[in-house]
Amino acid sequence: MNRKDVEKLREIWGENSCDHPSLEKDYYLGSATGDYVCKQCGRSGYGSDWPQKETKDK
Ligand SMILES: [Zn+2]
């Protein structure tokens, strides 16, 4: 997923809550950044398991 798509998703999804059901590798200038982007809300985090980590912190 490229940055433009991510920004669009964030715009559409806004501040709604999301449990990040589907992640995709984040690409910047054609190479993977190590981050994973939620295909639903456009949020990103490091590693494919960041939604789980985030849930634990709460
Ligand atoms: Zn999400």
PDB file of the backbone (N, CA, C, O) and the ligand in Angstrom, with CONECT records:
HET     ZN  A 101       1
ATOM      1  N   MET A   1       0.853  -1.198   0.000  1.00  0.00           N
ATOM      2  CA  MET A   1       0.000   0.000   0.000  1.00  0.00           C
ATOM      3  C   MET A   1       0.888   1.247   0.000  1.00  0.00           C
ATOM      4  O   MET A   1       1.867   1.309   0.744  1.00  0.00           O
ATOM      5  N   ASN A   2       0.557   2.219  -0.814  1.00  0.00           N
ATOM      6  CA  ASN A   2       1.383   3.423  -0.834  1.00  0.00           C
ATOM      7  C   ASN A   2       0.792   4.548   0.020  1.00  0.00           C
ATOM      8  O   ASN A   2      -0.365   4.498   0.439  1.00  0.00           O
ATOM      9  N   ARG A   3       1.605   5.538   0.256  1.00  0.00           N
ATOM     10  CA  ARG A   3       1.235   6.609   1.191  1.00  0.00           C
ATOM     11  C   ARG A   3      -0.068   7.308   0.807  1.00  0.00           C
ATOM     12  O   ARG A   3      -0.867   7.674   1.669  1.00  0.00           O
ATOM     13  N   LYS A   4      -0.268   7.486  -0.485  1.00  0.00           N
ATOM     14  CA  LYS A   4      -1.478   8.185  -0.933  1.00  0.00           C
ATOM     15  C   LYS A   4      -2.728   7.415  -0.541  1.00  0.00           C
ATOM     16  O   LYS A   4      -3.710   7.994  -0.077  1.00  0.00           O
ATOM     17  N   ASP A   5      -2.681   6.105  -0.734  1.00  0.00           N
ATOM     18  CA  ASP A   5      -3.821   5.260  -0.364  1.00  0.00           C
ATOM     19  C   ASP A   5      -4.060   5.311   1.132  1.00  0.00           C
ATOM     20  O   ASP A   5      -5.203   5.356   1.588  1.00  0.00           O
ATOM     21  N   VAL A   6      -2.973   5.304   1.895  1.00  0.00           N
ATOM     22  CA  VAL A   6      -3.085   5.335   3.348  1.00  0.00           C
ATOM     23  C   VAL A   6      -3.746   6.634   3.803  1.00  0.00           C
ATOM     24  O   VAL A   6      -4.642   6.629   4.646  1.00  0.00           O
ATOM     25  N   GLU A   7      -3.292   7.733   3.235  1.00  0.00           N
ATOM     26  CA  GLU A   7      -3.876   9.025   3.620  1.00  0.00           C
ATOM     27  C   GLU A   7      -5.355   9.083   3.282  1.00  0.00           C
ATOM     28  O   GLU A   7      -6.155   9.633   4.040  1.00  0.00           O
ATOM     29  N   LYS A   8      -5.711   8.516   2.146  1.00  0.00           N
ATOM     30  CA  LYS A   8      -7.113   8.511   1.736  1.00  0.00           C
ATOM     31  C   LYS A   8      -7.946   7.699   2.731  1.00  0.00           C
ATOM     32  O   LYS A   8      -9.028   8.122   3.137  1.00  0.00           O
ATOM     33  N   LEU A   9      -7.431   6.534   3.116  1.00  0.00           N
ATOM     34  CA  LEU A   9      -8.138   5.684   4.078  1.00  0.00           C
ATOM     35  C   LEU A   9      -8.356   6.417   5.393  1.00  0.00           C
ATOM     36  O   LEU A   9      -9.445   6.380   5.966  1.00  0.00           O
ATOM     37  N   ARG A  10      -7.299   7.086   5.866  1.00  0.00           N
ATOM     38  CA  ARG A  10      -7.405   7.802   7.143  1.00  0.00           C
ATOM     39  C   ARG A  10      -8.455   8.893   7.067  1.00  0.00           C
ATOM     40  O   ARG A  10      -9.193   9.137   8.022  1.00  0.00           O
ATOM     41  N   GLU A  11      -8.509   9.544   5.914  1.00  0.00           N
ATOM     42  CA  GLU A  11      -9.476  10.608   5.714  1.00  0.00           C
ATOM     43  C   GLU A  11     -10.895  10.055   5.787  1.00  0.00           C
ATOM     44  O   GLU A  11     -11.767  10.630   6.438  1.00  0.00           O
ATOM     45  N   ILE A  12     -11.111   8.933   5.110  1.00  0.00           N
ATOM     46  CA  ILE A  12     -12.437   8.324   5.055  1.00  0.00           C
ATOM     47  C   ILE A  12     -12.843   7.794   6.431  1.00  0.00           C
ATOM     48  O   ILE A  12     -13.976   7.982   6.875  1.00  0.00           O
ATOM     49  N   TRP A  13     -11.905   7.133   7.092  1.00  0.00           N
ATOM     50  CA  TRP A  13     -12.225   6.440   8.342  1.00  0.00           C
ATOM     51  C   TRP A  13     -12.307   7.402   9.514  1.00  0.00           C
ATOM     52  O   TRP A  13     -13.108   7.202  10.428  1.00  0.00           O
ATOM     53  N   GLY A  14     -11.480   8.450   9.495  1.00  0.00           N
ATOM     54  CA  GLY A  14     -11.518   9.459  10.554  1.00  0.00           C
ATOM     55  C   GLY A  14     -11.210   8.889  11.914  1.00  0.00           C
ATOM     56  O   GLY A  14     -10.266   8.114  12.071  1.00  0.00           O
ATOM     57  N   GLU A  15     -12.009   9.272  12.911  1.00  0.00           N
ATOM     58  CA  GLU A  15     -11.748   8.879  14.298  1.00  0.00           C
ATOM     59  C   GLU A  15     -12.573   7.669  14.723  1.00  0.00           C
ATOM     60  O   GLU A  15     -12.643   7.352  15.910  1.00  0.00           O
ATOM     61  N   ASN A  16     -13.191   7.001  13.773  1.00  0.00           N
ATOM     62  CA  ASN A  16     -13.964   5.815  14.123  1.00  0.00           C
ATOM     63  C   ASN A  16     -13.049   4.737  14.700  1.00  0.00           C
ATOM     64  O   ASN A  16     -11.867   4.664  14.366  1.00  0.00           O
ATOM     65  N   SER A  17     -13.610   3.913  15.560  1.00  0.00           N
ATOM     66  CA  SER A  17     -12.792   2.854  16.135  1.00  0.00           C
ATOM     67  C   SER A  17     -12.654   1.717  15.122  1.00  0.00           C
ATOM     68  O   SER A  17     -13.529   1.489  14.287  1.00  0.00           O
ATOM     69  N   CYS A  18     -11.551   1.028  15.223  1.00  0.00           N
ATOM     70  CA  CYS A  18     -11.264  -0.025  14.258  1.00  0.00           C
ATOM     71  C   CYS A  18     -10.475  -1.112  14.961  1.00  0.00           C
ATOM     72  O   CYS A  18      -9.566  -0.810  15.734  1.00  0.00           O
ATOM     73  N   ASP A  19     -10.802  -2.367  14.710  1.00  0.00           N
ATOM     74  CA  ASP A  19     -10.003  -3.436  15.330  1.00  0.00           C
ATOM     75  C   ASP A  19      -8.982  -4.009  14.349  1.00  0.00           C
ATOM     76  O   ASP A  19      -8.406  -5.071  14.588  1.00  0.00           O
ATOM     77  N   HIS A  20      -8.767  -3.304  13.257  1.00  0.00           N
ATOM     78  CA  HIS A  20      -7.690  -3.605  12.306  1.00  0.00           C
ATOM     79  C   HIS A  20      -7.710  -5.067  11.862  1.00  0.00           C
ATOM     80  O   HIS A  20      -6.777  -5.816  12.153  1.00  0.00           O
ATOM     81  N   PRO A  21      -8.753  -5.471  11.169  1.00  0.00           N
ATOM     82  CA  PRO A  21      -8.910  -6.875  10.781  1.00  0.00           C
ATOM     83  C   PRO A  21      -7.959  -7.313   9.675  1.00  0.00           C
ATOM     84  O   PRO A  21      -7.682  -8.503   9.529  1.00  0.00           O
ATOM     85  N   SER A  22      -7.466  -6.372   8.908  1.00  0.00           N
ATOM     86  CA  SER A  22      -6.675  -6.773   7.740  1.00  0.00           C
ATOM     87  C   SER A  22      -5.497  -5.825   7.539  1.00  0.00           C
ATOM     88  O   SER A  22      -5.687  -4.631   7.307  1.00  0.00           O
ATOM     89  N   LEU A  23      -4.291  -6.354   7.628  1.00  0.00           N
ATOM     90  CA  LEU A  23      -3.096  -5.525   7.510  1.00  0.00           C
ATOM     91  C   LEU A  23      -2.360  -5.786   6.205  1.00  0.00           C
ATOM     92  O   LEU A  23      -2.398  -6.881   5.644  1.00  0.00           O
ATOM     93  N   GLU A  24      -1.696  -4.745   5.752  1.00  0.00           N
ATOM     94  CA  GLU A  24      -0.904  -4.875   4.538  1.00  0.00           C
ATOM     95  C   GLU A  24       0.445  -4.203   4.752  1.00  0.00           C
ATOM     96  O   GLU A  24       0.539  -3.191   5.446  1.00  0.00           O
ATOM     97  N   LYS A  25       1.484  -4.769   4.155  1.00  0.00           N
ATOM     98  CA  LYS A  25       2.807  -4.160   4.279  1.00  0.00           C
ATOM     99  C   LYS A  25       2.804  -2.741   3.737  1.00  0.00           C
ATOM    100  O   LYS A  25       2.184  -2.455   2.712  1.00  0.00           O
ATOM    101  N   ASP A  26       3.497  -1.863   4.429  1.00  0.00           N
ATOM    102  CA  ASP A  26       3.599  -0.476   4.003  1.00  0.00           C
ATOM    103  C   ASP A  26       4.823  -0.308   3.097  1.00  0.00           C
ATOM    104  O   ASP A  26       5.906  -0.814   3.388  1.00  0.00           O
ATOM    105  N   TYR A  27       4.623   0.408   2.005  1.00  0.00           N
ATOM    106  CA  TYR A  27       5.731   0.653   1.084  1.00  0.00           C
ATOM    107  C   TYR A  27       5.986   2.144   0.957  1.00  0.00           C
ATOM    108  O   TYR A  27       5.056   2.946   0.870  1.00  0.00           O
ATOM    109  N   TYR A  28       7.248   2.495   0.948  1.00  0.00           N
ATOM    110  CA  TYR A  28       7.613   3.880   0.716  1.00  0.00           C
ATOM    111  C   TYR A  28       8.704   3.920  -0.332  1.00  0.00           C
ATOM    112  O   TYR A  28       9.761   3.311  -0.167  1.00  0.00           O
ATOM    113  N   LEU A  29       8.444   4.638  -1.407  1.00  0.00           N
ATOM    114  CA  LEU A  29       9.371   4.699  -2.529  1.00  0.00           C
ATOM    115  C   LEU A  29       9.756   3.304  -3.021  1.00  0.00           C
ATOM    116  O   LEU A  29      10.908   3.041  -3.365  1.00  0.00           O
ATOM    117  N   GLY A  30       8.761   2.423  -3.044  1.00  0.00           N
ATOM    118  CA  GLY A  30       8.952   1.107  -3.638  1.00  0.00           C
ATOM    119  C   GLY A  30       9.539   0.053  -2.732  1.00  0.00           C
ATOM    120  O   GLY A  30       9.666  -1.102  -3.138  1.00  0.00           O
ATOM    121  N   SER A  31       9.907   0.419  -1.500  1.00  0.00           N
ATOM    122  CA  SER A  31      10.457  -0.616  -0.626  1.00  0.00           C
ATOM    123  C   SER A  31       9.660  -0.712   0.668  1.00  0.00           C
ATOM    124  O   SER A  31       9.098   0.274   1.144  1.00  0.00           O
ATOM    125  N   ALA A  32       9.622  -1.915   1.224  1.00  0.00           N
ATOM    126  CA  ALA A  32       8.862  -2.147   2.444  1.00  0.00           C
ATOM    127  C   ALA A  32       9.522  -1.419   3.606  1.00  0.00           C
ATOM    128  O   ALA A  32      10.746  -1.426   3.738  1.00  0.00           O
ATOM    129  N   THR A  33       8.709  -0.794   4.444  1.00  0.00           N
ATOM    130  CA  THR A  33       9.248  -0.018   5.567  1.00  0.00           C
ATOM    131  C   THR A  33       9.334  -0.834   6.843  1.00  0.00           C
ATOM    132  O   THR A  33       9.956  -0.399   7.812  1.00  0.00           O
ATOM    133  N   GLY A  34       8.711  -2.031   6.861  1.00  0.00           N
ATOM    134  CA  GLY A  34       8.629  -2.812   8.089  1.00  0.00           C
ATOM    135  C   GLY A  34       7.349  -2.517   8.853  1.00  0.00           C
ATOM    136  O   GLY A  34       7.008  -3.210   9.812  1.00  0.00           O
ATOM    137  N   ASP A  35       6.647  -1.480   8.418  1.00  0.00           N
ATOM    138  CA  ASP A  35       5.366  -1.149   9.029  1.00  0.00           C
ATOM    139  C   ASP A  35       4.240  -1.894   8.309  1.00  0.00           C
ATOM    140  O   ASP A  35       4.358  -2.275   7.144  1.00  0.00           O
ATOM    141  N   TYR A  36       3.156  -2.084   9.043  1.00  0.00           N
ATOM    142  CA  TYR A  36       1.969  -2.684   8.453  1.00  0.00           C
ATOM    143  C   TYR A  36       0.806  -1.728   8.601  1.00  0.00           C
ATOM    144  O   TYR A  36       0.585  -1.144   9.662  1.00  0.00           O
ATOM    145  N   VAL A  37       0.065  -1.579   7.509  1.00  0.00           N
ATOM    146  CA  VAL A  37      -1.040  -0.629   7.477  1.00  0.00           C
ATOM    147  C   VAL A  37      -2.364  -1.378   7.513  1.00  0.00           C
ATOM    148  O   VAL A  37      -2.538  -2.387   6.829  1.00  0.00           O
ATOM    149  N   CYS A  38      -3.292  -0.874   8.318  1.00  0.00           N
ATOM    150  CA  CYS A  38      -4.637  -1.444   8.338  1.00  0.00           C
ATOM    151  C   CYS A  38      -5.365  -1.035   7.067  1.00  0.00           C
ATOM    152  O   CYS A  38      -5.433   0.148   6.734  1.00  0.00           O
ATOM    153  N   LYS A  39      -5.909  -2.021   6.360  1.00  0.00           N
ATOM    154  CA  LYS A  39      -6.578  -1.732   5.094  1.00  0.00           C
ATOM    155  C   LYS A  39      -7.928  -1.062   5.310  1.00  0.00           C
ATOM    156  O   LYS A  39      -8.525  -0.538   4.369  1.00  0.00           O
ATOM    157  N   GLN A  40      -8.409  -1.079   6.554  1.00  0.00           N
ATOM    158  CA  GLN A  40      -9.712  -0.489   6.819  1.00  0.00           C
ATOM    159  C   GLN A  40      -9.595   0.981   7.234  1.00  0.00           C
ATOM    160  O   GLN A  40     -10.314   1.833   6.712  1.00  0.00           O
ATOM    161  N   CYS A  41      -8.687   1.278   8.173  1.00  0.00           N
ATOM    162  CA  CYS A  41      -8.635   2.643   8.716  1.00  0.00           C
ATOM    163  C   CYS A  41      -7.380   3.408   8.313  1.00  0.00           C
ATOM    164  O   CYS A  41      -7.319   4.626   8.475  1.00  0.00           O
ATOM    165  N   GLY A  42      -6.381   2.704   7.788  1.00  0.00           N
ATOM    166  CA  GLY A  42      -5.180   3.394   7.339  1.00  0.00           C
ATOM    167  C   GLY A  42      -4.147   3.650   8.415  1.00  0.00           C
ATOM    168  O   GLY A  42      -3.127   4.287   8.153  1.00  0.00           O
ATOM    169  N   ARG A  43      -4.393   3.164   9.627  1.00  0.00           N
ATOM    170  CA  ARG A  43      -3.381   3.324  10.670  1.00  0.00           C
ATOM    171  C   ARG A  43      -2.247   2.322  10.454  1.00  0.00           C
ATOM    172  O   ARG A  43      -2.445   1.258   9.868  1.00  0.00           O
ATOM    173  N   SER A  44      -1.061   2.679  10.934  1.00  0.00           N
ATOM    174  CA  SER A  44       0.061   1.776  10.723  1.00  0.00           C
ATOM    175  C   SER A  44       0.866   1.608  11.999  1.00  0.00           C
ATOM    176  O   SER A  44       0.810   2.443  12.902  1.00  0.00           O
ATOM    177  N   GLY A  45       1.616   0.515  12.060  1.00  0.00           N
ATOM    178  CA  GLY A  45       2.463   0.248  13.207  1.00  0.00           C
ATOM    179  C   GLY A  45       3.572  -0.685  12.777  1.00  0.00           C
ATOM    180  O   GLY A  45       3.517  -1.271  11.695  1.00  0.00           O
ATOM    181  N   TYR A  46       4.579  -0.825  13.621  1.00  0.00           N
ATOM    182  CA  TYR A  46       5.699  -1.666  13.258  1.00  0.00           C
ATOM    183  C   TYR A  46       5.412  -3.133  13.538  1.00  0.00           C
ATOM    184  O   TYR A  46       4.986  -3.496  14.635  1.00  0.00           O
ATOM    185  N   GLY A  47       5.650  -3.968  12.538  1.00  0.00           N
ATOM    186  CA  GLY A  47       5.432  -5.400  12.690  1.00  0.00           C
ATOM    187  C   GLY A  47       3.994  -5.778  12.394  1.00  0.00           C
ATOM    188  O   GLY A  47       3.090  -4.945  12.461  1.00  0.00           O
ATOM    189  N   SER A  48       3.792  -7.065  12.060  1.00  0.00           N
ATOM    190  CA  SER A  48       2.456  -7.503  11.643  1.00  0.00           C
ATOM    191  C   SER A  48       1.522  -7.714  12.827  1.00  0.00           C
ATOM    192  O   SER A  48       0.337  -7.990  12.637  1.00  0.00           O
ATOM    193  N   ASP A  49       2.042  -7.586  14.053  1.00  0.00           N
ATOM    194  CA  ASP A  49       1.189  -7.872  15.222  1.00  0.00           C
ATOM    195  C   ASP A  49       0.931  -6.634  16.078  1.00  0.00           C
ATOM    196  O   ASP A  49       0.594  -6.762  17.256  1.00  0.00           O
ATOM    197  N   TRP A  50       1.083  -5.432  15.503  1.00  0.00           N
ATOM    198  CA  TRP A  50       0.884  -4.231  16.320  1.00  0.00           C
ATOM    199  C   TRP A  50      -0.528  -4.069  16.856  1.00  0.00           C
ATOM    200  O   TRP A  50      -0.685  -3.529  17.951  1.00  0.00           O
ATOM    201  N   PRO A  51      -1.586  -4.512  16.137  1.00  0.00           N
ATOM    202  CA  PRO A  51      -2.919  -4.363  16.746  1.00  0.00           C
ATOM    203  C   PRO A  51      -3.046  -5.156  18.049  1.00  0.00           C
ATOM    204  O   PRO A  51      -3.691  -4.702  18.994  1.00  0.00           O
ATOM    205  N   GLN A  52      -2.429  -6.340  18.097  1.00  0.00           N
ATOM    206  CA  GLN A  52      -2.480  -7.154  19.312  1.00  0.00           C
ATOM    207  C   GLN A  52      -1.741  -6.464  20.451  1.00  0.00           C
ATOM    208  O   GLN A  52      -2.222  -6.429  21.583  1.00  0.00           O
ATOM    209  N   LYS A  53      -0.567  -5.916  20.141  1.00  0.00           N
ATOM    210  CA  LYS A  53       0.214  -5.202  21.153  1.00  0.00           C
ATOM    211  C   LYS A  53      -0.573  -4.014  21.691  1.00  0.00           C
ATOM    212  O   LYS A  53      -0.575  -3.731  22.889  1.00  0.00           O
ATOM    213  N   GLU A  54      -1.237  -3.331  20.770  1.00  0.00           N
ATOM    214  CA  GLU A  54      -1.991  -2.148  21.153  1.00  0.00           C
ATOM    215  C   GLU A  54      -3.130  -2.529  22.092  1.00  0.00           C
ATOM    216  O   GLU A  54      -3.403  -1.823  23.062  1.00  0.00           O
ATOM    217  N   THR A  55      -3.782  -3.629  21.807  1.00  0.00           N
ATOM    218  CA  THR A  55      -4.883  -4.092  22.642  1.00  0.00           C
ATOM    219  C   THR A  55      -4.391  -4.420  24.047  1.00  0.00           C
ATOM    220  O   THR A  55      -5.073  -4.134  25.031  1.00  0.00           O
ATOM    221  N   LYS A  56      -3.207  -5.020  24.137  1.00  0.00           N
ATOM    222  CA  LYS A  56      -2.645  -5.383  25.425  1.00  0.00           C
ATOM    223  C   LYS A  56      -2.363  -4.174  26.293  1.00  0.00           C
ATOM    224  O   LYS A  56      -2.524  -4.223  27.512  1.00  0.00           O
ATOM    225  N   ASP A  57      -1.937  -3.078  25.658  1.00  0.00           N
ATOM    226  CA  ASP A  57      -1.570  -1.864  26.399  1.00  0.00           C
ATOM    227  C   ASP A  57      -2.750  -1.196  27.062  1.00  0.00           C
ATOM    228  O   ASP A  57      -2.587  -0.424  28.007  1.00  0.00           O
ATOM    229  N   LYS A  58      -3.958  -1.494  26.564  1.00  0.00           N
ATOM    230  CA  LYS A  58      -5.118  -0.772  27.073  1.00  0.00           C
ATOM    231  C   LYS A  58      -5.593  -1.321  28.422  1.00  0.00           C
ATOM    232  O   LYS A  58      -6.564  -0.818  28.986  1.00  0.00           O
TER     233      LYS A  58
HETATM  234 ZN    ZN A 101      -7.770  -0.351  11.457  1.00  0.00          ZN2+
END
